[in-house]
Amino acid sequence: MQYKTLLSTSLKGLLFMATGSALLLSSQTWAYDGTINVTGNIVDGSCDISTDTQTINVALGSVQAASFANKGDVSNPVPFDILLKNCSSSVTEAQIMFIGKSVPGNGQLLELTQEAGVAQNVGIRIRQPDWGDFTNYVSIPLNMKLVADSALEAGDNTLTYTLQYEATATPVTVGTGNAVMYFDLYYQ
């Protein structure tokens, strides 16, 4: 009988310790050290951006300040292409948004990078062919989603744009004319 009492007491003690440990562990509080926000879309199809055009360098060259006699005067346009590869047949249209800091008061001109020695009273205008008409270019505002310059076809496609300096006031002063902008593509 003593053996049963001893065994019963030992089992009760073990059960009590296990229950106490479980309660102790379950009462711990958890703190978050960071946050991960997940975003994305499930789409019917898309295109790949060619690695050759994921980073594009456009050299606008050296332009004489005197060539900007009036507000709105522009330099010669310099074209650049965004190459889309492996477009799905279900994708028929791309929208593009050029993202960058605009000239104060003019959402269509990209502001030059504000660094020592930067040119003053000049910004950069982005244009695209008017629905494939390479003789007529239309301005593209920054930070706004717009239809890309042509209907997409299955396979590879080229989106062509131009950049050019534009006087925002006179006189335009000499200095560097560098800028950075980004682009996002959206498929329909």
Beta strands, then each sheet from edge to edge (+ up, - down):
strand 1: 48-49
strand 2: 78-87
strand 3: 94-99
strand 4: 102-103
strand 5: 106-111
strand 6: 122-130
strand 7: 133-139
strand 8: 146-147
strand 9: 155-167
strand 10: 182-187
sheet 1: 1+ 2- 9+ 6- 5+ 4-
sheet 2: 1+ 2- 9+ 6- 7+
sheet 3: 8+ 3- 10+
end
